[in-house]
Amino acid sequence: MTGRIALLGTVLLGLSAAAAPAQVELSRLQPQVLARGKENTLTLTGKNLQQPRKLLLPWEAPAQLDPDVPDNGKKKDRVVYRVSVPAEQPVGVYPVWVATAAGVSAARLIWVDHLPVATESPNNHQPAAAQQLAWPVALSAQAEAEQYDYFRLRLRAGQRVSLQVVAAALGSQADMVLKVFHPSGRELLYVDDSTGGGSDPQAVFVAPEEGEYLLRLHDVRFRGGSGYGYVLRVGRFPVVEGLYPLVLPGGKEQAVQVAGPGTLWQRTFSLPSREGWWRREFRADGFPDAAPLWLRSSGVPEHREQGPNDRREQVRPVTFPCGVNGVFQQPGDRDLWALQLVKGKPVVFQGQARQFGSPADLYLRLFDAQGKQLAEVDDTAGEEGRLVFTPPADGIYYLQVEELAQQAGPAFSYRVEVRPRTPTVQLTADALVLNAPQGGVAVVKVTATRLGYNEAVELTAAGPSGLALSGNQIPKGKKDALLRLRVPPQWEPGSVYRIRLQGKLAGRKELVPVLATAGWRKQFPGIKYPPRPLVEELVLGIGPRFPKFFEVALAATEVAARRGTKPAQVKVTLKRLHKKFQDPVRLQVQGLPPGAKVQGAVVPKGKNETVLSISVPPQVPTGKFRLRITARGEFQYQPLQQQLPELVLVVKTKEGLPLVAPGR
């Protein structure tokens, strides 16, 4: 059983702890489940939660500070909201953020359910103190170190109850084990990992006789604490272990096979025509409660396996681009797909199973018409296998799809996307949440995985107007860029925005989305394949202005230059207000006479002064010129500029006789 570690915290990129304001940390939500169609009380605990401005939710229903809680919104470690959830909100996992005057927190995940919601009783760590469950229920609980959690469940003889633990899916560190005991104390059910649930147990239990049954849950390593929360669902809902096919063509009704423990259901779903992920709920006969589903629609034809397809003579070529969908029915099952390929035109075969919730681990092999193996792949760089093949000749080629460990069953479905190889890139961001000081800069690293495309990638941001981007090009042949997003000064601390980053390729109209999968995996390493909608957007929070880190002063307010001979000079002193700020400060001089030249317009790195020297050519008329000098510097990606007092430049003749220029 694999450990699940979820490190949660605000990502305030580019700012050291010494210079940055206190970061907003959201460490726990209580309860971890919200009842839809109702107003819920939600307690947030963490650090620097005072002055909350907004609880950011994936729906539009209101969330307000609870007025009945004394000093609510003034405490650093705790804030309480009243949260309404729309009645039509699908059951499942959703992200939650809180924005304060200091910025926005990293996300926490919360469960939404149509079942009645309850919380765990304290001290239910002995059988005699087991909590009695009035089910159906979605119960918010927490594993404690070296402790069991006990619950009692009264059932009739032959009564069927569905049990589901949601922990890893919430980013929890808990890796739960579930046991059910007979009223006599005999163990009847043990669930550790489960098909369709991964490390989260789920099962259907049928009571052999009437009585009170005991549920016992604990972390497999007997660890616990605030990062080890879970939701226990008890009800009459279908336990979903897998779907077939994994992807549907959009825009029309399609039959879907839903696999459960020892059963298969057939249902029809209609998805929007555009490609994407869609939340749905699933109910089955005899199961009045709902199970959550994520369904995916594609923009290409989707083929399903037809009849026997384990020998070359049994299959006919399919046209591509397309998706080929199958399910491993028996151990050792091998599916063949035939394709007509053209010499010299490369084709990409992308395996898809685990990323869509299937337990299958795909092994792809490619054969020619004579049965000679030409290529194979299991995983690619830690992800599901991608096979790129350039046909040596025109003809029929055969893709063989297997389950690597020869496992099988109705839940072991797969999809392989087949398309011509076109030069492109995959773009990922290394953060889910960005914070910028008011009028400052948020920074995020964007990485390009190049697939035959070596030209530059121009990065753009879709969202609120006013963002100014710099560093927004991944140069030709380079793999990443540090993208800077300068926010408008009128965006106030505590405000929060959703943005989508995209990449524009040379000569292409379509934009490539920047997915925050790298940032997701840093924050939720136990969720390797998050649903794509959860990584398509980044959250941008605004904090207080970045502290001043330098001050510049002029030694004089008036200097004289003799045209064509002696330059004007003025000493510029720099006071560094932060000990770590040692970078140069540049001076921009405006209002100079025509042809005048400036030297010393930089206070060098690590230095505290410079001499600004202004040379005036002979043809400049004598008189006074009023100069505007701006000092500019950058510290930890944050810009600062200071407008200096006006400097008067007096231009004199060689002999030093001042003359007044015409019009002055």
N, C-alpha and C positions, 0 to 999 in steps of 0.2 A: 504494500500500500504506500502510495507516494505522499509525502508531506506537502502541506499547502501553506505557503507563507505569503501574507499580504502586508506589505509595508505601505502605509498610507501617510501622506503628508502633502503639504502644499508645495508645488513646484514653482519656486521663484527663481527663474533662470538667470544666471549671470551675477547674482548678488551674494556677497559673502555675508555671514552672520554679523560681522562687525559693522557693515554699512547698511544692511537692509533693515526695514522695520520688522517688528515681530510678525512671524508668519502665522497664518490661520491654520490650525490643525483640527480636523474633524476625526476623532478617534473611534466614536461609537454612536450608534443610533439605537434608541430604545423606545418602543419595541422595534424589532427588525422586520415586522410585517405590518402593512396597512390594510384596513378593510375598505374596499371600494364602495362607492355610493354613500359614504358616511364621512363625518368629521372625526379625525383621529388626533390624539395628543401624542406628539413626537418630541422626545427629549434628545438633544444633541449634547455630547460631552467632548471635550478636547482642550485646546489651548487658544487663547486670544480670540475668544468668541464674543467679546463685548462689542457693543454698537453694531449688531447685525442689521444689514440692510435688506437682504433678500434670501429666501430659501429657494434655490433654483431646482425646479422639478421638470420632468418631461411632459407634463400636462399643464393646462391653463387654469385649472381650478385653484382657488385662493389658498395661500398659506400665510397665517398671521401669527404674530407673537401672542402667546397666551396671556390675557390681561389679568388672570387670577393668580399668577405666580409672582410673588414679591420680588422686586428688583430684577424682573426678567429683562434680559438684554444688557444688563450692567455687569454681569459676572463673566470672568475670563474663561471659566471652565465649564459653563453650563448655560444652555438657552433652551426654552421650551416653545414649540410652535403648535398651533392648531392647523391641521392639514386636511383638506378635503380632497377626496379622490373621486373622479367621475365614475358614475355607475357602469359606463360602458368600457372602462379601462381594462384591457385584457390581463388575465392572471400572468404573473411572471416577475422577472428581475428588472429593476430600474435604477439608474444612477441618481444621486442626490448631492448637491453642492450647497454650501452656505457662503454668502458674500458679506463681508463686514467692511468697515472703513479702512481696514488694513489690506484688503484684497479678497481673493476667493480661495476656498479650501480645495484640496484634492477631493475626488468623488468618494462617496461611500455607496454601497449597493443595498437596496431594500426590496423586499418582496411585497407584491400586491396580490390580494386574494379576495375571492367572493365568499370564502368560508368565514364563519365567526372567528374573531381574533381573540387570543388570550395570551397571558404571559406566564412564565414558569414561576412556581411557588418557591420560596427560599427553603433551603435545608431539605430538599427531597432526595437526599443521597443515601437513604437506607430504605429497604423494602417496606418497613413499617411506616415510613413517612412519605410513601409514594403519593404523588399528586393525582387526584381523581380527574379524569378527562371527561368532559361533557362534549361528545363529538357529534357532528363533524366540527373540526377546529383546525386553525392554523396558529400554532403556539410558538412564541418567541422565547428562546432559551439560550443558555450559555454553558459550555462544558467547563468544569473546574478541574484543576490539576489533581490527579490521583483520586478522583471521585467518580461515582456513577450517578446518573440521573434516572430516577424511577418514576413511572407513570402507571396508573391503573386504568383498565379499560373493561367495562362490562359488556359482554357479548352474549347473544343467544346461540344455541346450537345451530351450526351450519351458517351462521351469519358471516358475511364477507366484508372485510374492511381493508382499505388501501392505506399503506403507510409510506411516507416519503420524507426524507431528511434533505433539507436544502442548506448546504454549508459551503462547499467549494464553489458552488455557483454564485454565492454572495461574496466571494473573495475572502472567506473566513480561513483561518489557519486550521480549523478543526477538521479532522479526518475521522468521521464518526463510524461507530459500529453499533448495530441495532440487534437486540435479541428480544424474543417474545417467550414468556414462560407460562406454562399451564398453571391453573390455580393450585395444583398440588406441588408446584415448584419445578416440574420437569421442563427442560428447554425444548421448545417446539420450532423456533425459527431463528436462524442466524444469518445476518446480511452484513457483509463488509462492503466491497465494491459491488456495483450492480450494472447490468446491461442497460444502457440508456441513461444511467445516472452517474457513471464514472465512479469517483470515490464517494459519492453521496448514495447511501442505501435507499432502495425503494423496493417494495414488494406488495403482493396481495396475500392477506392471511385469512384463512377460513377457520372459525372456531369449531373444534370437534364437539364441544358440549357447552351448555350454558355455564357462565361463571365470570369471575373477575380475573382477567389476564394481566400479567405484569410485563411492562415494557422497560427495558434497561438500555440506556445509551451512554457511550463514553467515547472520548478520543482514543484512537488506536494506540497512541503513545502515552496515554494518560496525562497529556498536557492540558492546560486550560488557562482561562483568564479573559480579559476584555477583548482580545482578538480572536476568541474561539466561540463566537456566536453561531447559532443555527436556528432554523425554523423546522418544526415538526408538523407535518400535515397528516391529519387522520380524517378519513372521510370515505365517500363512495365515488371515487374518481378513477378513470382508467389509468393504469400505470403504463406509460408509453416507453417502450424500449427502442423503437426505431421507426423510420418512415421509408417507404419506397413508392415512387422514385424520390430522390433527394431534391431534385429540381424540376419545376414545372414550366412549360411554356406559358407565358403570360397572355391575358386577354381572353381566355376561354376556360370552360369548366373541364376539370381533369380528375380522374379517379386516383385516389391515394390509398395505399395499403399501410395501415397503422398497426404495428406489432406490439403486443403486450405479452405478459407471461402466459404462455400456452394458448394464445388466441391471436386472431387476426381480424381487424375491422376494415371494411371498405367504406371510404367516404369520398364525397365529391367536393372539391374546392375550386373557387374561381379567384384568380389573382389579377391585379392590374397588369396592363400590357407592358408597362415599362419594367426593366430589370430592377430587382431589389429584393429586400427581405421584408416579410410581412408577419406580424403577430396574429395568431388565431387561437381560439380555444377549441378543445375537443371533448365532446361528450359521447358516450356510447350507451346502448340499451342496457338497462340495469345499473347504470352509473349516473346518478343525477348530478354529481359534482363534476367540475371541469378540470382538465389538464392543459397546461400551456403548450403551444406549438410555435416554432419558427418555421415559416415556409418561404422558399426561395423561388423567384421567377427569373427566367432568362430571356434573352432576346434572340436566341438561336433555336433551331429545331432540336427537339429532345427525342431520342430513340430509346425504346425499352427492349430488353432482350425478348426474343420470340422463340419459344420451344427449345429443343436441344440446340446448343451452340458450343459444344466442346470439341467438334471436329471441323476441319476446314470446309468440307463439302456440305456442311449444314448451314452455312451462313452466307448471306448475300451482302455485297458492298453497301455501305451507307454513305450518303453525301455529307460533306462538312464544309464550313464550320458547323459544329453540332455538339451536343452532349450525348454520350452513350451511358445508359443507366442499367444497372443489374443488381442482383442480390445473390449472395452465396447461400444456396439452399442446403447443401450437404458438405461435410468436411472434405476438403480436397477439391471442391468445385472449381472449375476453370472455365471462364467465358472467353469466347473468341469473337472478335469484331473484324470485318473485312473492309478495307478501304482501297479505292483506286488512287494511286499516287503517281505524280509526274516527276521524271528525272530532274534532279537538281533543285527542286522546289521544297524547301524544308517545311516540316510539319511539327507542331508542338502537341504533345499529349500530356495534359495536366491531371494527375490523380486527385480526387476529392472524395473524402469519406469522413475522417475525424473532424475536419473543420466544419462539417455539417451535422455533427452529432452522432455519426455512425461509429460503432466500435471497431470497424474493419481497418486493418493496416494493409494497404495495397502494395502489390508487387506487379510491375508492368514489364512485359517482354514483347518484342516485336520480331516477327518472322517473315521470311519471303514465301513465295508460292510453293517452294519445294520443301518448306519446313525448316530452313536454316535460320537459327537465331541470329539477329543482327544487332540488337540493342536490348538493354534491361535497366531498370531503376527501381529502387525501393524508396528511400527518402532523398531529398535534395536540400542540402544546407539546413538540416533540422526540420524542414517542412515536408509536406507530402510530395511524393515523387513527381518530377517533371522530366519528360523525355523529349529531347529535340532530335529529330531524325531527318537526314537529307537522302532521299531515295537515289540509289545508284542507277536505276533504270525505271522506265515506265512499267506499271503493272499493279497487280493486286498484292497487298501486304496485309498481314494479320496481327492485330493487337490482342495479346492474351492477358487477361486480368485475373489475378489470384489474390487470396487472402494469405498474407505472409506466413502466419502461424497455422494455416489450414483450418481456421475456425469457420463456423457457419451458423446459419439460423436466419429467421425472418428479419432480424434487426441488422444483419450484416450487409447493408446495401452500400452502393458506391455509385460514383459518377466519374467519368473521364471526359474532360473537355478536349475536343479535337479541333484545331484551327491551323491555318497556314501561319508560319512564323512571319510576323511583320515587326520591323524595328520598333521597340517601345521601351518604356521603363516602368518599374514599380516604385512608388514614392511612399516613404514612411516618415512620420514625425516621432521624435523620442520623448514626447510629453503629451499628456491628456489635458493638462491645465497650465495656462500661462498667467503670469501676473506682471503688470507694468505699473511703475509709479505714475501719478498724474502727470500728463505731458511727457512721459518718458518712453522707454523702449522695453518690449518683451522680446525674448530671444528663444528660438527653437531650432534645433538641428534637424534638417531634412536630408534623408539618405535616398539615393537613387540606385536601385538594382537594375542595371542595364541589360536589356534583352535585344542585342543586335543594334541598339541605337546609341551612337557615340556623340551626338551633337549636344549643344547646350539645352538646358531645361529652364524656362522662365517660370518662376513661381508667382502666383497671384492669390489674393484672399477675397473670398466672397462672404459678405456679412455687412455690418453697419458701415456707412460711408465715413470717410475721414481718416482711415488707416493709411499710413505712408510706409511703404516697404523699401528696405535696402538690403543688400546682400542677397537679393532674390533671383540670383541666377546660379545654377549649378553648371559650371563651365564645361566645355567640351572635354570629354574623357575623364572628368572628375566624378567622384562618387557621392559627395555631399556638399552642403552649404549651410552656413549659419545665418538663418533668416532673421532679420530684425523688423519688428513691427512698431512703428512710432505712433503713439495714440494721441489724439487731439487734446489740447490742454483743457477744453471744456468738459471732458469726460470726468465726472466727479468720483472721488474715492467711494468705494462701496458699490459702484455700478458694475455690471457684468454683462458680457456679450458672448454670443455663439458665433464662431467663424468656421468656414471651410476653406482649407488650403487646396490649391490645385496647381498642376503643372501644365504649361503649354509647350508643345513640341514643335520644332521647326517644320513649317509646311503643313501643319495639321490644324483642323478646326476643332476637333474634340479635345477636351481637357482631361488630364489624368488626375484622379483624386489622390490627395495625400492622406493616407490612413495612419491613425495614431496607434498602430499595433505595437510598435516598440515601446511607446509610453505605457500602453495598457499592460504589457507583460512585465514591465518594471514595477508597476503598482500592484497588479494582480497576477503574480506568476503562476498561480494555480489554475488560471483560466487561459489556456494556451490559444484557444480559437474563439474569441468573443464574437458575437453577432456583429456583422459589419455596420449596422446603423449606430452602434455604440462607439465606433472608432472613426466615423466619418466627420465628426465635428470636434473642435477644440473649444474649451471654455476660456475666455479671457477676462480676468478681473483687474480692477483698477484700485491701487492703493494710494497712500499719501505721496506727496512729492518727494523725490529723492533728495537727501540732505546735500547742502552745498559742500563741495569738497575743495574749492579754492576761492581766493580773492586776489584781485590784481589791482595795483595802484601805480599811478604815474608820479614821478618825482617833481614834475612841474606842469603847469597848465598852459605855458606859452614858451615856445622855442623859436630860435631864429636860424635861418639858412641863408648863405650868400650864394646866389645863383651861379652855377657853373664852377664853383670852387669848394667852399666849406659846407658840408651837410649839417642839418640840424640834428641834435642828439638829445634823447631824454631817457633816463633810467626807468625801467619797468621792474617792479618788485612783485613777487608771487608769494602768497601765503598759502601753504598746503594745509587744508583743514582736516585731512584724514591721513594718518601716517602711512597707509598703504598706497595712497595716490602719489605716484612718482612719474607719471607720463607727461609728455610735452603739453604745453598750452600755446595755442596759436593766436596771433593777433591779426585782425583784419582792419586795414586802414581805408576809410572812405573819405572823399572830398579832397583828394590830393590834386595839386596843380597838374596840368597835362605834361606827361613825360617824366614826372617825378618817380624816383625809385626808392624802395624801402628795403633795408637790411635789418637783421636782428629781430624779425617779426615772429620769433618762436622762443619761448622759454624752454630750454632743452630738458630732456628727461633727467629727473633727479636734481635739477638746478632750481634756484629761487629768484633769479633775476636775469635780465637781458638789457642791452642798450639798443633802443629803437633809433635807427639812423635813416634820415630822409634826405636824399640828394635831389637838387633842383636844377634842371638844364638852363642854359643861358637865356633862352627865348621866353622863359616864363616871366610875366609881368610882376613887378614888385607889389607888395601889399600883404594883407592878412588872409589866410585861408583857415577856415574852421574845420578841423578833422574829427571824424567820428571813428572811434576805435572800439572794436568788439573782441573780447577774449573768449576763445572757445576751447573746451577740453572734454575729455570723455573718461569715465571711470566705471569699470564693471559694466560696460555697454551703455551707461546712462550719459547723455550729453548735458553739458552745462555751458551757458554763455552769460557773459557779464558785459554790460554796456558801461564803458569808462566815461568819466567826465570829459567834456569837450577839450580838445587840445588845439590851441591857436598856433598856427605856423606863420611866422613873419618872414617873408621873402625880401632880402635886401640886395643891393648892388654889390659889386666887388669891393668898392670903397666903403661900404657900410652905410651909404646914404639912403635912407628909406624913401621910396617913391610910392605914391598911391596909384595902383593900377586903375585904368579907366573903368568906371562903373562901380568902384569899390569905395 
